[in-house]
Amino acid sequence: MEDTYEEASKDTEVAPALIAVHPTQNSVSVAIGSDLRVFDLIGGCAVSLVDDSGGSLHKDSIRAIRYGASGKLFVSAGDDKLVKIWSTESWRCISTVCSEKRVTAVAISNDGSYVCFADKFGVIWVVDLDVEGFDGNQVSANKKAAPMLSHYCSIITSLVSHLQFADRDFKIRVNVFPKKPLDGAHEIQIFALGHTEFVSCLAFVCTQEFPQGFLVSGSGDSTVRLWDISSGSLLDTCDIIEKAGPLEFKGIEEESCAAVTDLCTIPDSTLVAVAVQSLQGIILLRCDPSAQTLDVAKVVTIKGDTFIPTSLATSVSSGLLWMVTGASNLGGLESPSLARVRVISDFKETTPDVEGPTVLEDDETPGGVKLLEKLQGRVSIDEKVFSTAAEALKISMNKLLIKKQYSTERREFRKRGRNDKKLKQ
């Protein structure tokens, strides 16, 4: 009987806190659950978001946030299948795009003309913003997205503006961004294969000597890998646990690996900040473009706090690395959503023998107490609860990114229950 296979009512998924920084550090944004929080660093005040585009604010967990390269646009998207495009001049929602599936990643083209987003079914969609004459306050009609390419039954885990993207099938793919994105992106530049678990994040390292740059990827296999962007060749593999030392990780003795959860390049350097499950702090990797290698430059431990970052961000104009830890939909706690923001500075002389970088105290953080009140919801938080959040996130991430194995009968039942199949009948 079919009802044997009926899905039980699933628990609400735990979602990680996310952070993004304006390219010139005019503002900092944090997403926690369905709540989008923005602080204006220039004005020193919290931002009130305005959404009169015909939609509503997010109703479910936000899974992706990003500023455009110019800083004029900001995009948020997630489990409510809404992609919201904001003007950072007025912080007004200028357009709301409906997705057929839950959204897992977003990107904005370098010229600000297009927004791309990936859904949970592995399709990448594009929206033409028609930014000519855009004054930062106008509200455009809610737009429809056009499918640009499909990745078939894979959750896209990372998407950047040049259509370099990764998935839970261990693959990285780079497509040439087309002149007419609405007609699709059909030219595949490379496949980069080598990871043995889901690929969780991508970053791009570029220097004056090597303007073409290198692609860096993080994975559930506890490695960060360096790739030739033109050929897809694997140049180097850095095993995080082996290079940093297992003593740096909390509870790693019970685990076979610790997933890399985020990567962030440090401006004006070849440093890459790495967030890892179970690591109370970050690992700084140094990319040597000439030797084409990755090595551990420093392990930055955040002492006194149970602070395992869930998201990293920086801006082009500052030497600061912004981090957030936290999660939403946490059951059994007084507050179901938790966020804690920390900042690291002084990356100029980063070697194992030189003291630094420096983890700023709360009163040294740009924006100070006002910023923390806005982005965290409150200044003082019991740090012990973040251990619970970290463990819940680890389980949630594994459920999301590790592919489930189903029997043939079970698979056929799931196909019949798919919403997109129902619409076509």
N, C-alpha and C positions, 0 to 999 in steps of 0.2 A: 504493500500500500504506500502511496506517495506521502501520506502524512508521517510515515516513519522517518522521512528525511526532512521534515519541516525544521527550519532554523529556529533554534531557541532565541528568545529575545536577548540580543547581545548587549553586553555592558557598554556604556559610553567609553570610547577610547580615550586614554590619557594622551594629551598633546603637549609637546615641549614648548617652553617659552622661547620666543624669537626676538632678535634685536637687529636693527638696521640704523646706519648713520648717514646723514646727508653728506654728499661728496666734499663739501667745504665745512662740515660740522656745524651747519646752521641749526640742525635739530637732530634729535635721537628718538627713535620709535621702538616700542616694545609691544609684541602681541602675546597675550596670555589668554588661552581659550578663545572666546568670541570678542574679547575686549582689545581694542586697539588704542594704545596710549602714546601720545606724542608730547615731547617737551621742546620748546623753542629756546635754544641756547643763546641766541642773539638778544631776544627780549627778556630772557630769564624767567619764563612763565610757562605754565601748562597750556596746551593747545586744545581748543574746543572744536571738534570735527563737525562739519555741516554736511548733511546728506539730504538734499531735496531733489534728487535725480529721478524720483519715482520709485525708488527701492527703499530698503531699510538698512540699518547697520547689520553687521554680520550676526547671524543667528546660531552659528555653530563654530567649532574650533577653526582658527586661522592657521593655515599650514605654510604660508609663504608670504613674505613681505620684501619689497625692494624699492630703492630709489633709482631713478634714471641717472644717466651719466652727467647730465647738466644740473640735476637736482630739482628741476621744475616739476617733475612728476613722481608719484609714489603709487605703488600697486599693492593691494592686499587681497588674499584669496584663501579658500579653504574648503572645509567640509560642508558648508551650506550651498556649494556649487555656484557661488557668486564671486566674480572678479571685479573689484572696485578700484577705479582709477581716480586718484586724488591730485588736485593742484596744490603744491606745497606753498604757493604764495598766499592762498586764502584758506587752505585746508578744507576745501569744498570738494565733495565727490562730483566729478564732472561726467562720469559714466559708470553704469553698472552692467556688466556682461554676464549672461547666464551660461553656465556650463552644463553639459549633459551628465557629467560625472563629477565626483569630488576632485578638487584641484590640489596638486602636490607640489608644483613649482611654477615660478613666474620669472619673466625677464622683460626688459625694455630695450628696444634697439638703440644703438648709440646716438642716432639723430632724433630720438624721441617720437618717431613717426608710427611705430608699431609696438604693441604689447603682445608677447607670446605667453601662453600658459600650457601646462601639461596636466592631463587628467589621470585619474587612477586607472583608466583602461589602457593607457599608453599612447594616447593621441595628443599631438601638439597642435594647438590652435593659435591663430593670429587675428589680431584686431587692428584695423586701420584707424588711427586716431584722428586723421585729418586735422593736424595741428596748425595749419596755415591760418594766421589771424587769431590764434589762441591768446587770450589776455589773462588767463589765470582765474577768471571769475565766472566765465560762461559755463553753462551746463549743457552738454550735448545730449542728443537723444540716446537712449540706451542702445548699444550697438550689438550686432550679431557677430560671432566669431566664425572664421572659416578654417576648416581643417588644413593644416600645412603638411603634416606627415604623420605616419603611424609607426608605432614601435611594437605593436601586437602583444597584448597580454602581459605587458611589463609595466610596473609602476615607475614612472620617471621620477628619479630621486633628486636630480640636480639639473638645472637648465641655465645657461648663460647666454649673453646677447649674441654670440656668434654661432649659435646652435651647436654648442658642444654639450652633450647631455649623456646621462648615465642611468642605469636601471638596476633592478633587483636580479636580473639574469647575468650579472657580473660584467656586462658590456659597457663600453664607452663608445659613443658614435659622434662624429663631427660631420655636419652637413654645411655646404656653402649656403650662406644666407642669400636668397634669390633677390633679383632686382624687383620682381613682382611677387611678393610673399603670398598674396591672396590666391595665386595660381599653384601654390605648393612649393616645397623644397625638395627637388628630386635628385640633386647632385650630391652624392656621398663623397666626402673627402677621405675619411679614414674610419676604420674600426680599430679600437685599442683594446686588446684582449690580454688578460693575465691575472686579474683578480680571481680569487676562489670563493668569494662571498659577495653579497650585494654591494654595489658601489653607492656610497651615501652622499658624497660631496665632491665638487671640483673647484679648482682655483687655477689662476693663470699667472705665471711669473714672466715678467718682461723687463729687459734692461736695455741701455743705450747700445751696448755692444751686440746684443741679440734681440733686435726689435721684433723679430717674428715670435719670440717667446717660447715657453714650454708649458705643457699642461700637467697639472698635479692632481692626483685623485686620492681619496680616502675610502676605506672599505670596512666591511664587517670582518675581514680576515686579518685585522690588526696591522695592516700595512698602509703606507703612503707611497705612491708610485709616481715616477717622473717619465713623461712621454714626449716624443718628438711629434709636434703638432702636424707636421707636413706628411709624415710617413706612417704614423701610428706605432712606431718602434718603441718598445719598452727600454728606457735608458738606465733606470736604477730603481731598486726597491728598498725601502726602509722599514724594517720590522720594528714597530713602535716599542713593543714590550722588550724585545731583545736589546735594542739600542739604548732605551731610557732606563731599563732595569726594572724587574718585576716589583721591587720594594716600593716604587713610586705609586703603585696602583692599590686601591683599597679592595680587598677581597679577591685579588687576581689569582690567588692560589687555588680557589675553587673553580676557576674558569679556564677554558682552553684558549680564549682570546678575549680581547676587549675591542669593541667596534669603534672606529673613528667616526665621530658624529658631525664634525664641521672643520672646515679649513678656511683660513683668511690670510691673504698676503699682506705684508707690512709695506706701506708706501716707501719709495726711495731706498729700497733694500732688496736683498734676495732672500729675506726671511719669510717663512710660512708658519703661522700659528696653527696648532693642531689641538682640537678638543677630542677627548677620548673617554668612553665609558669607564667609570671607576677611577679616573685620574682627578685628583683634587687640585686643579690648576690647568696649565697648558704645556705643550711641548713646542719649542721653537726649532724648526728645521732650517738649515741653511742650504740653499740651492747654489751649486757651483756650475754656472752655465758653460764654462770652458771645459771642465772635467766631466760635465753632465752627470753630476752626482747629488745625492741628498744625504745630509748628515745632521745629527742632533747637535744644535748649538747650545741649548740650555733647556732645562726643565724648570719651569716657574711654578713653584708650589704656593698655594694660598693657605697660609697657616692660620689656625684658629677658627676657620669656617669649614662647614661641610659644603664646599662650593665646587661642584662638578659641572662645568659649563655645558649648556645645551645649544648655545648659539654664539657666534663671534662676528664682530664687524669693526671696520675702521673707515677713515675718510682719507681722501687724497691729500688734504691740507694739514693733517695733524699727525703727530707721532704717537697717538693713543690707540690702544686696542680696547674696545668695549666688549664686555661679556655679560651674558645673562644666564642664570640657572633658574629652573622652576618648571612647573607643569600645571595643567588644568585638569579638571574632572577627577580629582583625587578623592576617593571615598574614605570615610572614617576619620577625616580630619576636620578641625574647627573651621578652617578656611579651605575650600575645595580647589582654589587657584593660588599658586605661590610664585613669586618672582623676586629675584635678588640680582642687582646690577653691581658689577665691579669694573674697574678700569686699570690698565697697565700702561706705564710710560717708560721712557728711557731705553729705546731699542738700539741706539747708535753704536754702543760698544757691547755687543752681545757675544761673549765667549765663555767657555766653562770656567776660566780663571778670573774673570772680571765680575765684580758685584753688579747686579742689575739684570734685567729690567726691574722696575719698582711697581709693586701693587699699591695703588693710591688708597688712602683712608677715605672714609665717606665724606669728611669735610674738605678733602682735597679734590674730590670729583667735580668736574665742571658742572655748574648748575646746583651743586651742593644739596642741601636738605630738600629744597623745593623739587629738584629733579627726582630724587629718590622717592619722595612722597607720591609723585605722579606716576612714575614708571613701575614702582614696586607696589603701590597702593598704600604703603605705610613704610616708615623708616626702620623701625625695630621689628625683626622677625626672629623667631626661635629657629636657630640654624639646624637643630636636630631633625626637624621635619623634612629637610632637604634630602636626607638619607633615604627616607621613604619615597620621596619624589623620584630620586635617581633610580631606585630599584623598579618602581612602577614604569618609568620611561623605558628602561632596558627591556622589560617584558613586552611593552607596547610596540617598541621598535622591531623586536624580533617577529611579533605577530604580523606586523605590517609588511616587512621586507623579506622574510624568509618564506619562500613559496611552499604552500601546503600541497600535500599529495592526496589525491582523491581516487576512489575506485571509479571504474567506468560508469557504473550505475549512478553513483553520486554525482559525477560530473555532468551526466545527461540531465539529471534533475535540476542542477544549478543553472544549466543553460536555459531550461524551460522557464525558470523563474526570473530571468534577467529582465530588467525594465526596458532596455533598448529593444529586446526581442518582442516584448508585449506591444510596444508602440508600432512595430512594423506589421503586426498581425491584422 
